């Protein structure tokens, strides 16, 4: 472990995935996957359907435990943590399918993402019930941060609206605000452009660039809209059937023959498109 931690420190990586493997029965979902994510960078994680992208996210956030390997974040192996501790370490994520409480308000959904900070001990419920000063202060700070996150994604005006009935794109932005409210150092975005139209995808790209700069975030982006990935990423990692088949700059990955064949089986690379077409996509599961 010491050697891996030293290598991560030398490389300047905030996140280091080292030989991570996981299987489900006879299916190998990830097979000795390794890569680094430099602090302050945007890394695109792409691959066809079933490549293992979301499985990797689930390993980083401890929803799954790999059968082998290490996941090192800021010099600490996350596999020693419990799932509920990951947010407090500085890691947040969104999901492929929007995970919101539809009968709650937009603001309350964002506040859910701050529950670990509002309730730090098992007795905090008592302080809340009694209205003790320190719990009121904590709740006020949480509300301020939630409203700030909604402002940053352009939804401050919807804070008191119930989630049910809002557009899918708006719900995606609410989920993003909930992740931002925890003030993460590392943000994992699982198909944030899923279900968005071409114009909305362009707006999302601008939003990600702005949030990356203003929050000083390190981003890992799983996405099947190749134009989005290639336009915002500093580096791209490609998975195929659980294995890493390519890694490099967006241009290097687009020119990689193995990547082209994995996606399309043709000479048209990911990210290339004809006029008026948003570019090839990959099925959303992964």
For each residue, the residues with C-beta under 8 A, 3 or more apart:
1: 4 5 70 77
2: 5 6
3: 6 7
4: 1 7 8 16 18 70 72
5: 1 2 8 9 72 75 77
6: 2 3 9 10
7: 3 4 10 11 16
8: 4 5 11 13 16 36 72 75
9: 5 6 12 75
10: 6 7
11: 7 8 16 36 38
12: 9 38 39
13: 8 16 36 37 38 39 72
14: 37 38 39 40 73 74 185 186 218
15: 36 37 60 71 72 73 186 218 220
16: 4 7 8 11 13 35 36 37 70 71 72 73
17: 20 33 34 35 36 56 60 69 70 71
18: 4 34 69 70 71 72
19: 32 33 34 68 69 70
20: 17 30 32 33 34 56 59 66 68 69 70 71
21: 28 30 31 32 33 66 67 68 69
22: 28 29 30 55 59 64 65 66 67
23: 26 27 28 29 67
24: 27 29
25:
26: 23
27: 23 24
28: 21 22 23 31 241 242
29: 22 23 24 52 55 242
30: 20 21 22 33 52 55 56 59 66 239 242
31: 21 28 241 242 243
32: 19 20 21 68 69 243
33: 17 19 20 21 30 52 56 69 239 242 243 244
34: 17 18 19 20 69 244
35: 16 17 43 237 244 247
36: 8 11 13 15 16 17
37: 13 14 15 16 41 43 186 218 220
38: 11 12 13 14 41 218 234 235
39: 12 13 14 185 218
40: 14 216 217 218
41: 37 38 218 219 234 235
42: 208 212 218 219 220 221 232 233 234
43: 35 37 219 220 221 233 234 235 236 237
44: 221 223 229 230 232 233 235 236 237 250
45: 53 56 220 221 222 236 237 239
46: 51 53 222 223 224 226 229 236 237 238 239 253 270 282
47: 51 52 53 238 239 240 262 282 286
48: 51 240 262 263 282 283 286
49: 282 283 284 285 286
50: 241 285 286
51: 46 47 48 239 240 241 242 286
52: 29 30 33 47 55 56 239 241 242 286
53: 45 46 47 56 57 190 222 239 286
54: 57 58 96 190 222 285 286
55: 22 29 30 52 58 59 64 242 286
56: 17 20 30 33 45 52 53 59 60 239
57: 53 54 60 61 93 188 190 220 222
58: 54 55 61 63 64
59: 20 22 30 55 56 62 63 64 65 66 71
60: 15 17 56 57 71 73 78 86 91 93 188
61: 57 58 83 86 91 93 188
62: 59 65 78 79 81 82 83 85 86
63: 58 59 83
64: 22 55 58 59
65: 22 59 62 79
66: 20 21 22 30 59 69 71 79
67: 21 22 23
68: 19 20 21 32
69: 17 18 19 20 21 32 33 34 66
70: 1 4 16 17 18 19 20 77 79
71: 15 16 17 18 20 59 60 66 77 78 79
72: 4 5 8 13 15 16 18 75 76 77 78
73: 14 15 16 60 76 78 89 90 91 186
74: 14 89 90 185
75: 5 8 9 72
76: 72 73 80 81 89
77: 1 5 70 71 72 80
78: 60 62 71 72 73 81 86 89 91
79: 62 65 66 70 71
80: 76 77
81: 62 76 78 85 86 89
82: 62 85
83: 61 62 63 86
84: 87 116
85: 62 81 82 88 89
86: 60 61 62 78 81 83 89 91
87: 84 90 91 92 113 116 182 184
88: 85 116 117
89: 73 74 76 78 81 85 86
90: 73 74 87 183 184 185 186
91: 60 61 73 78 86 87 184 185 186 188
92: 87 113 179 180 182 184 186 187 188
93: 57 60 61 179 187 188 189 190
94: 172 175 176 179 188 189 190 192
95: 98 99 175 190
96: 54 190 191 194 284 285
97:
98: 95 168 171 172 175
99: 95 175
100: 104 109 163 171 174 175
101: 104 108 109 112 163
102: 162 163 164
103: 162 163 164
104: 100 101 108 109 112 162 163
105: 108 109 159 160 161 162 163
106: 109 110 150 155 158 159 160 161 162 163 166 174
107: 110 111 143 146 147 150 159 160
108: 101 104 105 111 112
109: 100 101 104 105 106 112 163 174 178
110: 106 107 113 114 146 149 150 174 177 178 181
111: 107 108 114 115 118 142 143 146 181
112: 101 104 108 109 115 178
113: 87 92 110 146 178 179 181 182
114: 110 111 117 118 142 145 146 181 182
115: 111 112 118 119
116: 84 87 88 119 120 182
117: 88 114 120 138 142 182
118: 111 114 115 124 135 138 139 142
119: 115 116 124 125
120: 116 117 124
121: 124
122: 125
123: 126 127
124: 118 119 120 121 127 128 135
125: 119 122 128 129
126: 123 129 130
127: 123 124 130 132 134 135
128: 124 125 131 132 135 139
129: 125 126
130: 126 127 135
131: 128 135 136
132: 127 128 135 136
133: 136 137
134: 127 137 138
135: 118 124 127 128 130 131 132 138 139
136: 131 132 133 139 140
137: 133 134 140 141
138: 117 118 134 135 141 142
139: 118 128 135 136 142 143
140: 136 137 143 144
141: 137 138 144 145
142: 111 114 117 118 138 139 145 146 181
143: 107 111 139 140 146 147
144: 140 141 147 148
145: 114 141 142 148 149 181 183
146: 107 110 111 113 114 142 143 149 150 177 181
147: 107 143 144 150 151 156 159
148: 144 145 151 152 181
149: 110 145 146 152 153 177 178 180 181
150: 106 107 110 146 147 153 155 156 158 159 174 177
151: 147 148 154 155 156
152: 148 149 177 180 211 214 215
153: 149 150 173 174 176 177 180 207 211
154: 151 173 207
155: 106 150 151 158 159 170 173 174 177
156: 147 150 151 159
157:
158: 106 150 155 161 166 170
159: 105 106 107 147 150 155 156
160: 105 106 107
161: 105 106 158 166
162: 102 103 104 105 106 165
163: 100 101 102 103 104 105 106 109 166 171 174
164: 102 103
165: 162
166: 106 158 161 163 170 171 174
167: 170 171
168: 98 171 172 195 196
169: 172 173 195 196 200
170: 155 158 166 167 173 174
171: 98 100 163 166 167 168 174 175
172: 94 98 168 169 175 176 192 194 195 196
173: 153 154 155 169 170 176 177
174: 100 106 109 110 150 153 155 163 166 170 171 177 178
175: 94 95 98 99 100 171 172 178 179
176: 94 153 172 173 179 180 189 192
177: 110 146 149 150 152 153 155 173 174 180 181
178: 109 110 112 113 149 174 175 181 182
179: 92 93 94 113 175 176 182 184 187
180: 92 149 152 153 176 177 183 184 187 211 215
181: 110 111 113 114 142 145 146 148 149 177 178
182: 87 92 113 114 116 117 178 179
183: 90 145 180 215
184: 87 90 91 92 179 180 187 217
185: 14 39 74 90 91 217 218
186: 14 15 37 73 90 91 92 217 218 219 220
187: 92 93 179 180 184 217 218 219 220
188: 57 60 61 91 92 93 94 220 222
189: 93 94 176 192 208 219 220 221 222 223
190: 53 54 57 93 94 95 96 222
191: 96 194 222 223 224 284
192: 94 172 176 189 204 208 221 223
193: 196 200 201 204 223 224 225 228
194: 96 172 191 224 284
195: 168 169 172
196: 168 169 172 193 200 201 204
197: 200 201
198: 201 202 278
199: 202 203
200: 169 193 196 197 203 204
201: 193 196 197 198 204 205 225 227 228 278
202: 198 199 205 206
203: 199 200 206 207
204: 192 193 196 200 201 207 208 228
205: 201 202 208 209 228 231 232
206: 202 203 209 210
207: 153 154 203 204 210 211
208: 42 189 192 204 205 211 212 219 221 232
209: 205 206 212 213 232
210: 206 207 213 214
211: 152 153 180 207 208 214 215 217
212: 42 208 209 215 216 217 219
213: 209 210 216
214: 152 210 211
215: 152 180 183 211 212
216: 40 212 213
217: 40 184 185 186 187 211 212
218: 14 15 37 38 39 40 41 42 185 186 187
219: 41 42 43 186 187 189 208 212
220: 15 37 42 43 45 57 186 187 188 189
221: 42 43 44 45 189 192 208 228 229 232 233
222: 45 46 53 54 57 188 189 190 191 286
223: 44 46 189 191 192 193 226 228 229
224: 46 191 193 194 281 282 283 284 286
225: 193 201 228 229 278 279 281
226: 46 223 229 230 270 271 279 280 281 282
227: 201 230 231 271 273 278 279
228: 193 201 204 205 221 223 225 231 232
229: 44 46 221 223 225 226 232 233 236 250 271
230: 44 226 227 233 236 250 253 254 270 271
231: 205 227 228 250
232: 42 44 205 208 209 221 228 229
233: 42 43 44 221 229 230 236 250
234: 38 41 42 43 249
235: 38 41 43 44 247 248 249 250
236: 43 44 45 46 229 230 233 246 247 248 249 250 253
237: 35 43 44 45 46 244 246 247
238: 46 47 244 245 246 247 253 256 258 259 262
239: 30 33 45 46 47 51 52 53 56 242 243 244 245 286
240: 47 48 51 243 245 258 262
241: 28 31 50 51 52
242: 28 29 30 31 33 51 52 55 239
243: 31 32 33 239 240
244: 33 34 35 237 238 239 247
245: 238 239 240 256 258 259 262
246: 236 237 238 252 253 256 258 259
247: 35 235 236 237 238 244 253
248: 235 236 251 252 253 256
249: 234 235 236 252 253
250: 44 229 230 231 233 235 236 253 254 271
251: 248 254 255
252: 246 248 249 255 256
253: 46 230 236 238 246 247 248 249 250 256 259 270
254: 230 250 251 259 269 270 271 272
255: 251 252 269
256: 238 245 246 248 252 253 259 260 269
257: 260 261
258: 238 240 245 246 261 262
259: 238 245 246 253 254 256 262 263 269 270
260: 256 257 263 264 266 267 268 269 270
261: 257 258 264 265
262: 47 48 238 240 245 258 259
263: 48 259 260 269 270 280 282
264: 260 261 268 270 280
265: 261
266: 260
267: 260
268: 260 264 272 280
269: 254 255 256 259 260 263 272
270: 46 226 230 253 254 259 260 263 264 279 280
271: 226 227 229 230 250 254 279 280
272: 254 268 269 279 280
273: 227 277 278 279 280
274: 277
275:
276:
277: 273 274
278: 198 201 225 227 273 281
279: 225 226 227 270 271 272 273
280: 226 263 264 268 270 271 272 273
281: 224 225 226 278
282: 46 47 48 49 224 226 263 286
283: 48 49 224 286
284: 49 96 191 194 224
285: 49 50 54 96
286: 47 48 49 50 51 52 53 54 55 222 224 239 282 283
